[in-house]
Each structure stands twice: as structure tokens, then as C-alpha cells.
Amino acid sequence: MKLNLKRPMVFFDLETTGTDICNDRIVEISVLKIMPNGEEILKTRRINPTIPIPLESSLIHKIYDEDVQNCPTFKQVAKNFDDFLKGCDLGGYNLLRFDIPLLAEEFLRCGIDFDIENRNVVDVCRVFHQMEQRTLSAAYKFYCDKSLENAHSAEADTIATYHILMAQLDRYQNTPVEITEGVEEFPVQNDMEQLHKFTTQKTADLSGRIVYNNAGQEVFNFGKYKNVPVEEVLQKEPTYYDWMMKGDFPLYTKKVLTRIRLRNVQMS
């Protein structure tokens, strides 16, 4: 099967110093760009995170401080990487909860305004979890009937994710799912816009601190103002904006918060 692409799609995976989106850093990036004509471009690069790699992380991805000490920093490769991703849809495994938010933080620290608003994002993990409820290695075994060698290496995980999506399309294109009560749809189609709708959640930022309610309003998803519209909070308690901007929140969340605040200023 060939993916039905209207524009290039980049599958990617990150290996990192840890799982803290705000404070951890990338140590390896692997990208697999699939062109509409089926051409595949695979690139893998190790990154000097500029901070020590905890032993517990190294034991998982087998990348140690000495392995990256002479590698470029993310800042040194950020422009080329951003250019590589321009005009592309994105695919990956669990990328909505981790890879995209952490990548956005790395870009924003370099002054690059990385955004996903005009891209289709296909999270193979969410297709898998909604249809079968498993992990990446189990997914590869289940869909491709192969054992995943070198699991937790960015390149192996990236290629496996691409192959899993192809197998998911073969398996589920004619499988109905009850998306809303009493209404069945066929959400797994060889169409990136349809997969984007099926695998993404309605969050205004990337970390789920600000989400959309049923009316399409941005609302806080944490703390004392959970489920309260952001605009309402900023009008009633303007100091809440300053508290969040000074707090340990992702840069992308702060960017979205600022955009909402400026939108209100322009409308007033």
C-alpha cells in the first residue's frame, strides 16, 4: 500500500534526557519523510543536549554523555530541521503527548516559532490504542508479525511506526467505529485529514493545560479555574497571566496564553 498524501509527511521520534517537557532535552532525532510519490528520505542525528543525560534514561536508549559530547546542539541544527519539516504533515507514536510538545519547546528556545495549526498530525499510538490498546513493540508484533529489534532507538522506532500505520490502514479501512452514540463511522482511512481528526485531541496548546470546551472556547484544564474560559479569567484576574508566564509552564502554553490575551486587547 502507498500512503495517499497531498503533501509530504514526516514520521519522527525523539530520544531525550527524560520526560519533563519543560526541562529535558533531545539527544537523538530520527525523521522519515514520505513524499507524495512514495519516495522515502530517512535521516537520523544525535544531539548534544548541553545537560547531563541521567543514567536511567541512558539505560533505555543506550545513549550516554560521551556519545554526544562532540555532536551539534539543537540550536545548531534547528534551522535546517525546521526547513525540513516545512509544508509537511507529521506522524509518530505518542507524538501528541510527548514528542511534539518537547520539540516545540526546543524550537521556541531557539527563537523558531514552530506550530502545528496548519498541519495534519497522525498519532499512530492513538489509532492503536483506540482500536487495540497496546504498546509500540506489541503493535509491531500485532500488525506486522515481527519482533521490534533495537526498540528505544529513534531510527528503529520511527521506521516501525511508519510500517504500523501502513498495516493499520490495511486492517481497519473497512472497520466501523461508533464515534458518537448510535452513529458508526469508518475513521481509519488512507487520508491524512481523516486520520488527523481521528487521532488528535482538541487542545489549544500542546500539553493539555488549555483545551476547548463544547462551545469551542479555550478553557483552562487545571487548577482553580479548570473548565473556566481563559478570556473570562484574564479579564477577571489579569494577574493570573503574569503568574503563568513566570511559572514552570511550557513555552508553547505561554505562547497560546499570550495569543488569547492579545486577541482580547485588540477586540476591546
Secondary structure, DSSP 8 states (H G I E B T S, - for coil): -----SS-EEEEEEEES-S-TTT--EEEEEEEEE-TTS-EEEEEEE-B-SS---HHHHHHH---HHHHTTS-BHHHHHHHHHHHHTT-EEEESSIIIIIHHHHHHHHHHTT-----TTS-EEEHHHHHHHHT---HHHHHHHHH-S--TTTT-HHHHHHHHHHHHHHHHHHHTT--EEEETTEEE----S-HHHHHHHH---BSSSSSSEEE-TTS-EEE-SGGGBTSBHHHHHHH-THHHHHHHHSS--HHHHHHHHHHHHHHHHH-
